[in-house]
Amino acid sequence: MWLYDRPIAHRGLHDNANTENSMGAFRNAIEKGYNIETDVHILKSGEVVIFHDFTLKRVCGKNVKITDLTLDDIKGNDYLLPNGEHIPLLSELLEIAEGKTGILLEIKINGFNYDVEKAVLELIKGKEDFIAVQAFNPWTIAWFRQHAPEFTLGILSDGIILPVDKMMMKKMRPDFIAYNIKSIGKCTIKYIKKKNLKTLVWTVRKEELFDKAVSINVDNIIFEHLDPYKYGYHLPSEN
């Protein structure tokens, strides 16, 4: 499957010229042949927007919540990304990625009204051949399992032990678990494989973390600031 066939560029293949989660970073990833990981929120006006943080302070220097903005706001010139681009909509990424690369969507937590989930599903219906969904919120994955079981779904974890009880795991029935590379080891990998789940790791930024990912035999990596192939990295499916 595409999700495990080639490394995944974290927030696109970004650099000094191409801000994270910008169309430039996404085009760069497509050009270099990588899958794309990205993050989505919902705007005040209802559109699904691509942005990682809950506020624009770190990336754009504006102390405003992304969910308080409208489509007119992000299409204006007051909230530009550092590379001069507008904050993109998910629909814009789908347009350039279909048929060229896979997209791993992280749904950001937005309470329990499922507005983001519903809006995202409206956009990605019928695109399960190149889109997968992940989230830290187990209820998000359970919602997608119920309403869109055709998609590949995964739960994110920042700890060694996934903080989800057995009942919640049954509701989610994830296809993969995406772990912080710094908090995972061989024992966790063995446990996951016994459950017949795939394993992704994030975010691989250093050569020694590539070595760790290879040594514990993960199914794929989410990386940034490095070229996996430069370090001779091969996924298990390529060995």
Summary of the structure (lengths in Angstrom):
residues: 239
radius of gyration: 17.2
end to end distance: 15.5
largest distance: 51.1
contacts: 774
relative contact order: 0.13
helix: 37%
strand: 21%
